[in-house]
Amino acid sequence: MSSPFPHLLPSSPLSPSLPLLFLPSKTLSPRHRRRSAVTAALQWNRKPQFAGETPRVVVVTSGKGGVGKTTTTANVGLSLARFGFSVVAIDADAGLRNLDLLLGLENRVNYTAVDVLNGDCRLDQALVRDRRCPSLELLCISKPRSKLPLGFGSKALTWVVDALRSRPAGPPHFVLIDCPAGIDAGFITAIAPANEAVLVTTPDITALRDADRVTGLLECDGIRDIKMIVNRVRTDLIRGEDMMSVLDVQEMLGLALLGVIPEDSEVIKSTNRGYPLVLNKPPTMAGLAFEQAAWRLVEQDTMTAVMVEEEPKKKGFFSFFGG
């Protein structure tokens, strides 16, 4: 049975640095496929080259809820850690945190950033290290169903990031901030310490309108390095003109493309188990796409979207007679 995402098989998973193109496999010649496979193998045998200053503070946002921000933070963060980089993932959603659930660390969160600021614990005590990948640490802003104190705002989160930058063990390579939905005070707090942004959206008009609004707010806050991840993409719907293509999304938002995540039923199973997709064996389509996006994030690279080839229209009975 042929895959609905021929651009991911067989060579693309080997090379996160190669563009993930929405082209049917039949458009590639056998010679081109062999050359791509060789290049991909060479790329995969190296570690991605870190670009930028340490630490890189990246906020993962969208505006609209339910598009996959937390799933993206969990899988990209774990991918970066598996590449050998130190990562601190901060769940900045006060009262409605979920990042600990997706990482399977909910039973190990004893202290939060609020406890650190109140002097109830040290910063290193609030950091929860993932035993599967020790390079990844989780920091939650507050406990579930609790409200932030009035004094906790953008300056407080900036202080937390500065403390991570100057900690005795050395700064992490990446600080990923999982931003809450909406554009209220929680959003303003989450984006304050960031110098990069990953905008997660889905190819539907409501998510795109919110994403466009958030892009403007990020630019007003001085964040110019904004890349987007298009989530839950179905090429069968794109070919049938029932879903906007990735190229359409890119033209509407005018942002650099970091990754394209296909629709994958394994996402729900992964969420319920607290086991990120990138750890699945054999790997899933979405898991491979998250790893590719993480690779590009390390090297500050982007990808190219290409128009999906349309499905030929079905001919009716009278088409035999030229109708």
N, C-alpha and C positions, 0 to 999 in steps of 0.2 A: 504493500500500500504506500503510495507516494505521500511525502510530507507536505502539509499546507504551507511550509516555510522552506522551500528548496534553497534559499539563500543561506540558511544556517547549516546545511549539510552538503558535502561531508567536510569541506575544508574550513569554513568560516570559524567554527568553534576553536580551531587551533590558533587563530590569530586575532586577539582582541584589538590589535592595532589596525587591522585591515577594515575598510569600510564595509558595513553590513548593508547590502543593496537589496532593494525590493525588486529583483529581477528573476523571472522564471529560469530554472536551470537549463531549459532547452535553448536559451539565447546564448549560452556560453559554449564555445567550441571545446572539444575534448582536449586540444592542446592548451587552451587557456585554463581549463580546470586543473590540468597537471601542473602548470606553472604556478597557479594560485596555491595549490596544495604544498608545493615545495617551499614557496615563500612563507606560507603560514607556519609550516613546521619550524623554519628558521626563526621566525618571530617568537613562537611560543617557547623556544628553548632559552630565552633570555628573560631577565627580570625587567619590568617596566622602569624606565628612567624617571626618577622623581624630578618634577619641575616646580620652581617657585621657592618661596621662603618657608621655613619651618616655624611654627605650625601653619598649615593652611586651614583656615576656618571657613567651612562650607555650610550654608544653611539649605536644607531641603524643604521646599515650600510649594504651594500651589494656589492657595486661596480657597478653592472648592474642596470640601471633604469627600473622602471615599475614592480618591483617584489613585492612591497607592504611595503616599509620601512615606509612611512608616515602613511599609514593605520594602521600598527603595532604600531607605536608610539602613535597615537591617542587612539586606543582601549586599549592597555596595560596601558598607562598613566591614562586613565579614570577608568580602572578597579582597579589600585592601589589606586586611590583616593577614590573609592567606598569602598575599604577595610578599609579605615580610615587612610591612609598614605598621608602625604603632598608631592605633586609632582610639580616640575617645568619642563615643556616641552619646550625645546629650538629648534626653527626652524633655523638650521644653513645653510640653502640653500639661499645664497644671490641672490636676483633678481628673483628667481623662487620659492618662498615660497608657500607652499600649506597646511601646518599644520593648519593654521588658518581657512581655508575653511572646512577642514574635521571636525573641532571642532565647526564650526558655529560661529566663533568669528571674522570673517574678518572685520566687521563693527565697532569693538571696539578697534582695534589696532591703537593707536594714536602716540605712541613713540616706538622706537626700541633700541636695544643694542648700535647701533652707536650713537643715540641721548644721551644715558647715558654717553658714553665715551667722547662725545663732550661737555658735561656739560650742555646740553639743558634740561635735566630732571633728576629726581632721579630714582634709580633702581626700587623702589616700584611703581613709576608712569608708568614704561614701562611694568610691569607685569600685564597681563590681567587675572582676576579671572573668572573661569567658574561658572556662576550662578546656573547651574544644580548640580554642585558638587564643592563647594567652596575650597576643598582641592587641586584642580588642577589649576595651573597658567601657562599661556603661555607667552613666551618671543621670539620675532622675532629678528633676527640679523639685518635685514635692510628692507626697504620698497620695494614693488614689482617693478621690472624693474629698480632697482638701483644698482650701483656697489659699492662694499666695498671700503673705502678709503685705500690707500696704507699702512697706518700704522696699519690696522686691520688685525691681523694674529692670530697665535696660542697663543701668549702671551696675546692678548686682550681677547680672549674667556676664557682663564685660569683665567684672572683677574675677569671676570664676575662671573665665578663659585666660586671663592674665596670670592667675595662679597656676593653671596648667602649663602655661608657657615658661614659668620660672620655677617649676618644681625641681627638687634635687635630682630626681631620676632622669631629668631631661625632658624637653617638650615632646609631645607626640607629633608624628608627621601630619596627622589629620585630626581635626575636631569637626565632627558632623553634628549639626544641630537639627533635630527633627521638629519642624515648626508646626504649631497648631493650625487648624483650619481657621479661615476668616482673616480679617484685616484689623482686628481690634488691638487691645493692649498686649495680648499674648504674642501677636505677630510682631509688633514693634519691639518687644523685649527680645524675641528670638533672632531677629535680623541685626540687632545692634552691634554684636561683636564680629559679624561675618564680613569677609572681604570677597567671597565668592558665593554664588547661588546656583542650585540645581532646581529648576522649575519642572515639576511633574504634572503632566496633563494627560487627558484622554482625548481621542479624536471626536468629541461631541461639542456642540455649540455652547452649551452652558459652561463646561469646563474651560473652553477657550476664552470666553468672555472674562471669566474670573482670572485666568492666567494673564491675559493682557493687562488687566487692572493691577495685578500684583507686580508685573514687570515694571510698570510705571512707578510704583511705590518703591521698588528696590533701587531703581535708578535715581530717584529723588533722595534716597538715603546714601547715595554714593557708591552703591554696588554696581559696577559696570561689567564684571565678568559673570555673565548669566548664560547658562547652557540649559537645554531642556531635554527631558526624557519623555517620550510618548509611550504611554502604557496601554495595555489591553488592546493591542492592534490585531485585527482579523483581516487577512488578505482576501479571504473569500468574500467578505462584505465590501471590501474596497473594489474588487473586480466587478461586483454587481452594482456598484455605485450606491450602496446603502450606507457607506461609511466614508468619511473624509480620508484621503490618503495622507501619509506622513509629509509628503511634499506640500500638500495644501496647508497642513498645520504650520509648517515652517514658513510658508509665505505669509500666513495670517499673523504670526507672532514675530517674525523677523529675528529669531534667535538661532544660535549655533546648536546643532543637534549632537547630544552626547550619547543617546542610545534609543533603541526601539525595542519595546518589550512585547512579545506576542501574548495573546490571550492563552492562559494555561490553567487547566483545572487543578493542577498540583498546588496552586497558590493557597487555596482554601485548606487543603490537607496540611500544607506546611505551616500555616498560621495556627491551626488547631493543635499541632504537635509541638509548637515552639522550636521548629527545626527549619532554618532558612533554606530556601531553594538551592542556593549555591553549594550546599553540603550533600545534595541528593546524588546517589549513585545507582544507576546511570544518571547522568545529568539531564535535566529537563530543558526544553527550549527557552523558557523564561529565565532559568538559572544561568544558562550560557550567555544570554543577552545581558543580564546584570553584571556578569564577570567582564564582558566586553566593555560595558559602560564604565566600570571601575578602572579598567586599564587605561581608557582614554582620559579619565579624570586625573590619574597619576601624571600622565604625560601632557596634560592640558591640550589634548587632541580633540578632534571632532570627527563626525562621519557625514556621509552624503546620502541623501534620500533620492530615489529614482522613481518615476511614475510606474505604477503597477500595470502590467499588460492587461487590457480588458478581456473578459471572457467573450468569445463569439456568441452573438445572439442566436438563440434556438430558432431554427427554421420551422415554419408550419407546414401543413400538408400541401397547401396551394403554392408553396415556394418552388415546388417541382415544375410548376407551370409558369414560373416567373413572377408569382404574386407575393 
